[in-house]
Amino acid sequence: EYARRRQYDLSVQKRLKFLSEFVRICSYFATCWLVVSRGLELMTVEGSPWTWIN
């Protein structure tokens, strides 16, 4: 019983670790996306070729 429970605990820990890694990567990408979109916004406001196209 103890061994089985230990096995279960280990699998739960693995899953939690995976989840936290996943969340970390997602937030990293979200931050990158925000920075990039903000930069594009600023560029379009400053009168880049995009404003000529539109």
PDB file of N, CA, C and O in Angstrom:
ATOM      1  N   GLU A   1       0.842  -1.208   0.000  1.00  0.00           N
ATOM      2  CA  GLU A   1       0.000   0.000   0.000  1.00  0.00           C
ATOM      3  C   GLU A   1       0.875   1.254   0.000  1.00  0.00           C
ATOM      4  O   GLU A   1       0.618   2.208  -0.734  1.00  0.00           O
ATOM      5  N   TYR A   2       1.903   1.232   0.831  1.00  0.00           N
ATOM      6  CA  TYR A   2       2.786   2.400   0.926  1.00  0.00           C
ATOM      7  C   TYR A   2       3.478   2.663  -0.406  1.00  0.00           C
ATOM      8  O   TYR A   2       3.587   3.801  -0.863  1.00  0.00           O
ATOM      9  N   ALA A   3       3.946   1.567  -1.017  1.00  0.00           N
ATOM     10  CA  ALA A   3       4.670   1.706  -2.284  1.00  0.00           C
ATOM     11  C   ALA A   3       3.744   2.284  -3.358  1.00  0.00           C
ATOM     12  O   ALA A   3       4.139   3.148  -4.140  1.00  0.00           O
ATOM     13  N   ARG A   4       2.517   1.792  -3.376  1.00  0.00           N
ATOM     14  CA  ARG A   4       1.573   2.260  -4.387  1.00  0.00           C
ATOM     15  C   ARG A   4       1.271   3.746  -4.179  1.00  0.00           C
ATOM     16  O   ARG A   4       1.195   4.524  -5.129  1.00  0.00           O
ATOM     17  N   ARG A   5       1.103   4.110  -2.916  1.00  0.00           N
ATOM     18  CA  ARG A   5       0.824   5.510  -2.604  1.00  0.00           C
ATOM     19  C   ARG A   5       1.988   6.391  -2.994  1.00  0.00           C
ATOM     20  O   ARG A   5       1.808   7.499  -3.501  1.00  0.00           O
ATOM     21  N   ARG A   6       3.200   5.879  -2.750  1.00  0.00           N
ATOM     22  CA  ARG A   6       4.399   6.636  -3.097  1.00  0.00           C
ATOM     23  C   ARG A   6       4.462   6.849  -4.606  1.00  0.00           C
ATOM     24  O   ARG A   6       4.800   7.929  -5.090  1.00  0.00           O
ATOM     25  N   GLN A   7       4.126   5.787  -5.329  1.00  0.00           N
ATOM     26  CA  GLN A   7       4.117   5.867  -6.789  1.00  0.00           C
ATOM     27  C   GLN A   7       3.132   6.945  -7.232  1.00  0.00           C
ATOM     28  O   GLN A   7       3.432   7.749  -8.115  1.00  0.00           O
ATOM     29  N   TYR A   8       1.961   6.952  -6.611  1.00  0.00           N
ATOM     30  CA  TYR A   8       0.927   7.938  -6.942  1.00  0.00           C
ATOM     31  C   TYR A   8       1.435   9.354  -6.664  1.00  0.00           C
ATOM     32  O   TYR A   8       1.268  10.254  -7.487  1.00  0.00           O
ATOM     33  N   ASP A   9       2.054   9.540  -5.501  1.00  0.00           N
ATOM     34  CA  ASP A   9       2.593  10.856  -5.146  1.00  0.00           C
ATOM     35  C   ASP A   9       3.605  11.323  -6.181  1.00  0.00           C
ATOM     36  O   ASP A   9       3.606  12.488  -6.577  1.00  0.00           O
ATOM     37  N   LEU A  10       4.461  10.415  -6.613  1.00  0.00           N
ATOM     38  CA  LEU A  10       5.480  10.767  -7.597  1.00  0.00           C
ATOM     39  C   LEU A  10       4.841  11.208  -8.909  1.00  0.00           C
ATOM     40  O   LEU A  10       5.268  12.192  -9.513  1.00  0.00           O
ATOM     41  N   SER A  11       3.826  10.484  -9.344  1.00  0.00           N
ATOM     42  CA  SER A  11       3.181  10.834 -10.611  1.00  0.00           C
ATOM     43  C   SER A  11       2.491  12.190 -10.492  1.00  0.00           C
ATOM     44  O   SER A  11       2.493  12.978 -11.437  1.00  0.00           O
ATOM     45  N   VAL A  12       1.903  12.456  -9.333  1.00  0.00           N
ATOM     46  CA  VAL A  12       1.249  13.748  -9.117  1.00  0.00           C
ATOM     47  C   VAL A  12       2.284  14.862  -9.156  1.00  0.00           C
ATOM     48  O   VAL A  12       2.057  15.911  -9.759  1.00  0.00           O
ATOM     49  N   GLN A  13       3.416  14.630  -8.511  1.00  0.00           N
ATOM     50  CA  GLN A  13       4.486  15.630  -8.509  1.00  0.00           C
ATOM     51  C   GLN A  13       4.965  15.901  -9.928  1.00  0.00           C
ATOM     52  O   GLN A  13       5.187  17.049 -10.316  1.00  0.00           O
ATOM     53  N   LYS A  14       5.121  14.829 -10.694  1.00  0.00           N
ATOM     54  CA  LYS A  14       5.557  14.978 -12.087  1.00  0.00           C
ATOM     55  C   LYS A  14       4.576  15.836 -12.858  1.00  0.00           C
ATOM     56  O   LYS A  14       4.961  16.732 -13.610  1.00  0.00           O
ATOM     57  N   ARG A  15       3.293  15.543 -12.655  1.00  0.00           N
ATOM     58  CA  ARG A  15       2.263  16.286 -13.375  1.00  0.00           C
ATOM     59  C   ARG A  15       2.265  17.754 -12.971  1.00  0.00           C
ATOM     60  O   ARG A  15       2.128  18.638 -13.817  1.00  0.00           O
ATOM     61  N   LEU A  16       2.420  18.010 -11.681  1.00  0.00           N
ATOM     62  CA  LEU A  16       2.458  19.390 -11.196  1.00  0.00           C
ATOM     63  C   LEU A  16       3.650  20.126 -11.784  1.00  0.00           C
ATOM     64  O   LEU A  16       3.539  21.284 -12.186  1.00  0.00           O
ATOM     65  N   LYS A  17       4.789  19.449 -11.832  1.00  0.00           N
ATOM     66  CA  LYS A  17       5.991  20.064 -12.381  1.00  0.00           C
ATOM     67  C   LYS A  17       5.768  20.410 -13.850  1.00  0.00           C
ATOM     68  O   LYS A  17       6.127  21.494 -14.309  1.00  0.00           O
ATOM     69  N   PHE A  18       5.175  19.477 -14.573  1.00  0.00           N
ATOM     70  CA  PHE A  18       4.886  19.699 -15.989  1.00  0.00           C
ATOM     71  C   PHE A  18       3.955  20.897 -16.156  1.00  0.00           C
ATOM     72  O   PHE A  18       4.161  21.741 -17.028  1.00  0.00           O
ATOM     73  N   LEU A  19       2.924  20.959 -15.306  1.00  0.00           N
ATOM     74  CA  LEU A  19       1.961  22.057 -15.377  1.00  0.00           C
ATOM     75  C   LEU A  19       2.623  23.395 -15.122  1.00  0.00           C
ATOM     76  O   LEU A  19       2.372  24.364 -15.839  1.00  0.00           O
ATOM     77  N   SER A  20       3.469  23.453 -14.104  1.00  0.00           N
ATOM     78  CA  SER A  20       4.117  24.727 -13.783  1.00  0.00           C
ATOM     79  C   SER A  20       5.043  25.158 -14.914  1.00  0.00           C
ATOM     80  O   SER A  20       5.126  26.343 -15.236  1.00  0.00           O
ATOM     81  N   GLU A  21       5.744  24.189 -15.518  1.00  0.00           N
ATOM     82  CA  GLU A  21       6.601  24.496 -16.670  1.00  0.00           C
ATOM     83  C   GLU A  21       5.752  25.043 -17.812  1.00  0.00           C
ATOM     84  O   GLU A  21       6.110  26.031 -18.453  1.00  0.00           O
ATOM     85  N   PHE A  22       4.621  24.383 -18.055  1.00  0.00           N
ATOM     86  CA  PHE A  22       3.720  24.778 -19.133  1.00  0.00           C
ATOM     87  C   PHE A  22       3.226  26.207 -18.924  1.00  0.00           C
ATOM     88  O   PHE A  22       3.213  27.017 -19.852  1.00  0.00           O
ATOM     89  N   VAL A  23       2.818  26.504 -17.680  1.00  0.00           N
ATOM     90  CA  VAL A  23       2.332  27.845 -17.354  1.00  0.00           C
ATOM     91  C   VAL A  23       3.437  28.869 -17.562  1.00  0.00           C
ATOM     92  O   VAL A  23       3.199  29.961 -18.076  1.00  0.00           O
ATOM     93  N   ARG A  24       4.665  28.498 -17.150  1.00  0.00           N
ATOM     94  CA  ARG A  24       5.795  29.418 -17.273  1.00  0.00           C
ATOM     95  C   ARG A  24       6.049  29.750 -18.746  1.00  0.00           C
ATOM     96  O   ARG A  24       6.258  30.908 -19.107  1.00  0.00           O
ATOM     97  N   ILE A  25       6.028  28.713 -19.588  1.00  0.00           N
ATOM     98  CA  ILE A  25       6.265  28.910 -21.020  1.00  0.00           C
ATOM     99  C   ILE A  25       5.148  29.763 -21.624  1.00  0.00           C
ATOM    100  O   ILE A  25       5.408  30.659 -22.426  1.00  0.00           O
ATOM    101  N   CYS A  26       3.909  29.479 -21.234  1.00  0.00           N
ATOM    102  CA  CYS A  26       2.770  30.243 -21.755  1.00  0.00           C
ATOM    103  C   CYS A  26       2.886  31.712 -21.392  1.00  0.00           C
ATOM    104  O   CYS A  26       2.674  32.582 -22.237  1.00  0.00           O
ATOM    105  N   SER A  27       3.224  31.995 -20.135  1.00  0.00           N
ATOM    106  CA  SER A  27       3.322  33.393 -19.719  1.00  0.00           C
ATOM    107  C   SER A  27       4.482  34.075 -20.428  1.00  0.00           C
ATOM    108  O   SER A  27       4.416  35.261 -20.749  1.00  0.00           O
ATOM    109  N   TYR A  28       5.558  33.306 -20.674  1.00  0.00           N
ATOM    110  CA  TYR A  28       6.706  33.851 -21.397  1.00  0.00           C
ATOM    111  C   TYR A  28       6.286  34.270 -22.808  1.00  0.00           C
ATOM    112  O   TYR A  28       6.609  35.365 -23.269  1.00  0.00           O
ATOM    113  N   PHE A  29       5.558  33.375 -23.484  1.00  0.00           N
ATOM    114  CA  PHE A  29       5.106  33.683 -24.842  1.00  0.00           C
ATOM    115  C   PHE A  29       4.123  34.848 -24.841  1.00  0.00           C
ATOM    116  O   PHE A  29       4.162  35.703 -25.726  1.00  0.00           O
ATOM    117  N   ALA A  30       3.238  34.878 -23.839  1.00  0.00           N
ATOM    118  CA  ALA A  30       2.263  35.966 -23.747  1.00  0.00           C
ATOM    119  C   ALA A  30       2.980  37.303 -23.593  1.00  0.00           C
ATOM    120  O   ALA A  30       2.605  38.294 -24.220  1.00  0.00           O
ATOM    121  N   THR A  31       4.014  37.322 -22.754  1.00  0.00           N
ATOM    122  CA  THR A  31       4.785  38.547 -22.553  1.00  0.00           C
ATOM    123  C   THR A  31       5.449  38.973 -23.853  1.00  0.00           C
ATOM    124  O   THR A  31       5.407  40.145 -24.227  1.00  0.00           O
ATOM    125  N   CYS A  32       6.063  38.015 -24.539  1.00  0.00           N
ATOM    126  CA  CYS A  32       6.709  38.314 -25.821  1.00  0.00           C
ATOM    127  C   CYS A  32       5.695  38.890 -26.797  1.00  0.00           C
ATOM    128  O   CYS A  32       5.972  39.879 -27.475  1.00  0.00           O
ATOM    129  N   TRP A  33       4.524  38.275 -26.869  1.00  0.00           N
ATOM    130  CA  TRP A  33       3.497  38.728 -27.798  1.00  0.00           C
ATOM    131  C   TRP A  33       3.071  40.152 -27.475  1.00  0.00           C
ATOM    132  O   TRP A  33       2.900  40.978 -28.371  1.00  0.00           O
ATOM    133  N   LEU A  34       2.897  40.436 -26.169  1.00  0.00           N
ATOM    134  CA  LEU A  34       2.503  41.786 -25.762  1.00  0.00           C
ATOM    135  C   LEU A  34       3.553  42.800 -26.186  1.00  0.00           C
ATOM    136  O   LEU A  34       3.228  43.853 -26.734  1.00  0.00           O
ATOM    137  N   VAL A  35       4.813  42.475 -25.928  1.00  0.00           N
ATOM    138  CA  VAL A  35       5.905  43.391 -26.279  1.00  0.00           C
ATOM    139  C   VAL A  35       5.928  43.640 -27.785  1.00  0.00           C
ATOM    140  O   VAL A  35       6.040  44.781 -28.233  1.00  0.00           O
ATOM    141  N   VAL A  36       5.822  42.562 -28.560  1.00  0.00           N
ATOM    142  CA  VAL A  36       5.878  42.683 -30.020  1.00  0.00           C
ATOM    143  C   VAL A  36       4.706  43.506 -30.546  1.00  0.00           C
ATOM    144  O   VAL A  36       4.893  44.408 -31.362  1.00  0.00           O
ATOM    145  N   SER A  37       3.498  43.193 -30.079  1.00  0.00           N
ATOM    146  CA  SER A  37       2.324  43.918 -30.580  1.00  0.00           C
ATOM    147  C   SER A  37       2.387  45.385 -30.174  1.00  0.00           C
ATOM    148  O   SER A  37       1.984  46.264 -30.936  1.00  0.00           O
ATOM    149  N   ARG A  38       2.891  45.646 -28.979  1.00  0.00           N
ATOM    150  CA  ARG A  38       3.046  47.035 -28.519  1.00  0.00           C
ATOM    151  C   ARG A  38       4.057  47.760 -29.408  1.00  0.00           C
ATOM    152  O   ARG A  38       3.846  48.906 -29.805  1.00  0.00           O
ATOM    153  N   GLY A  39       5.146  47.077 -29.709  1.00  0.00           N
ATOM    154  CA  GLY A  39       6.166  47.673 -30.565  1.00  0.00           C
ATOM    155  C   GLY A  39       5.626  47.987 -31.949  1.00  0.00           C
ATOM    156  O   GLY A  39       5.914  49.044 -32.510  1.00  0.00           O
ATOM    157  N   LEU A  40       4.840  47.063 -32.501  1.00  0.00           N
ATOM    158  CA  LEU A  40       4.239  47.287 -33.818  1.00  0.00           C
ATOM    159  C   LEU A  40       3.289  48.476 -33.770  1.00  0.00           C
ATOM    160  O   LEU A  40       3.244  49.290 -34.692  1.00  0.00           O
ATOM    161  N   GLU A  41       2.535  48.562 -32.685  1.00  0.00           N
ATOM    162  CA  GLU A  41       1.603  49.668 -32.505  1.00  0.00           C
ATOM    163  C   GLU A  41       2.356  50.994 -32.525  1.00  0.00           C
ATOM    164  O   GLU A  41       1.973  51.932 -33.224  1.00  0.00           O
ATOM    165  N   LEU A  42       3.427  51.053 -31.752  1.00  0.00           N
ATOM    166  CA  LEU A  42       4.226  52.277 -31.685  1.00  0.00           C
ATOM    167  C   LEU A  42       4.800  52.614 -33.054  1.00  0.00           C
ATOM    168  O   LEU A  42       4.818  53.778 -33.452  1.00  0.00           O
ATOM    169  N   MET A  43       5.268  51.601 -33.772  1.00  0.00           N
ATOM    170  CA  MET A  43       5.853  51.819 -35.091  1.00  0.00           C
ATOM    171  C   MET A  43       4.814  52.389 -36.052  1.00  0.00           C
ATOM    172  O   MET A  43       5.107  53.301 -36.825  1.00  0.00           O
ATOM    173  N   THR A  44       3.598  51.844 -35.999  1.00  0.00           N
ATOM    174  CA  THR A  44       2.565  52.324 -36.920  1.00  0.00           C
ATOM    175  C   THR A  44       2.187  53.761 -36.581  1.00  0.00           C
ATOM    176  O   THR A  44       1.879  54.548 -37.476  1.00  0.00           O
ATOM    177  N   VAL A  45       2.208  54.107 -35.305  1.00  0.00           N
ATOM    178  CA  VAL A  45       1.866  55.471 -34.895  1.00  0.00           C
ATOM    179  C   VAL A  45       2.928  56.448 -35.377  1.00  0.00           C
ATOM    180  O   VAL A  45       2.622  57.584 -35.740  1.00  0.00           O
ATOM    181  N   GLU A  46       4.193  55.993 -35.376  1.00  0.00           N
ATOM    182  CA  GLU A  46       5.293  56.889 -35.744  1.00  0.00           C
ATOM    183  C   GLU A  46       5.355  57.186 -37.239  1.00  0.00           C
ATOM    184  O   GLU A  46       6.230  57.931 -37.680  1.00  0.00           O
ATOM    185  N   GLY A  47       4.442  56.616 -38.026  1.00  0.00           N
ATOM    186  CA  GLY A  47       4.429  56.914 -39.452  1.00  0.00           C
ATOM    187  C   GLY A  47       5.360  56.022 -40.243  1.00  0.00           C
ATOM    188  O   GLY A  47       6.178  56.510 -41.022  1.00  0.00           O
ATOM    189  N   SER A  48       5.244  54.723 -40.050  1.00  0.00           N
ATOM    190  CA  SER A  48       6.042  53.763 -40.810  1.00  0.00           C
ATOM    191  C   SER A  48       5.309  53.452 -42.120  1.00  0.00           C
ATOM    192  O   SER A  48       4.204  53.952 -42.327  1.00  0.00           O
ATOM    193  N   PRO A  49       5.889  52.649 -42.998  1.00  0.00           N
ATOM    194  CA  PRO A  49       5.221  52.289 -44.263  1.00  0.00           C
ATOM    195  C   PRO A  49       3.808  51.756 -44.074  1.00  0.00           C
ATOM    196  O   PRO A  49       2.984  51.854 -44.982  1.00  0.00           O
ATOM    197  N   TRP A  50       3.517  51.188 -42.893  1.00  0.00           N
ATOM    198  CA  TRP A  50       2.181  50.625 -42.671  1.00  0.00           C
ATOM    199  C   TRP A  50       1.113  51.691 -42.848  1.00  0.00           C
ATOM    200  O   TRP A  50       0.042  51.416 -43.390  1.00  0.00           O
ATOM    201  N   THR A  51       1.398  52.908 -42.394  1.00  0.00           N
ATOM    202  CA  THR A  51       0.383  53.966 -42.482  1.00  0.00           C
ATOM    203  C   THR A  51       0.167  54.367 -43.936  1.00  0.00           C
ATOM    204  O   THR A  51      -0.933  54.789 -44.292  1.00  0.00           O
ATOM    205  N   TRP A  52       1.164  54.248 -44.768  1.00  0.00           N
ATOM    206  CA  TRP A  52       1.021  54.582 -46.185  1.00  0.00           C
ATOM    207  C   TRP A  52       0.163  53.536 -46.886  1.00  0.00           C
ATOM    208  O   TRP A  52      -0.616  53.850 -47.786  1.00  0.00           O
ATOM    209  N   ILE A  53       0.326  52.260 -46.446  1.00  0.00           N
ATOM    210  CA  ILE A  53      -0.437  51.181 -47.080  1.00  0.00           C
ATOM    211  C   ILE A  53      -1.917  51.346 -46.761  1.00  0.00           C
ATOM    212  O   ILE A  53      -2.764  51.202 -47.642  1.00  0.00           O
ATOM    213  N   ASN A  54      -2.231  51.647 -45.511  1.00  0.00           N
ATOM    214  CA  ASN A  54      -3.637  51.725 -45.087  1.00  0.00           C
ATOM    215  C   ASN A  54      -4.305  53.000 -45.584  1.00  0.00           C
ATOM    216  O   ASN A  54      -5.486  53.223 -45.316  1.00  0.00           O
TER     217      ASN A  54
END
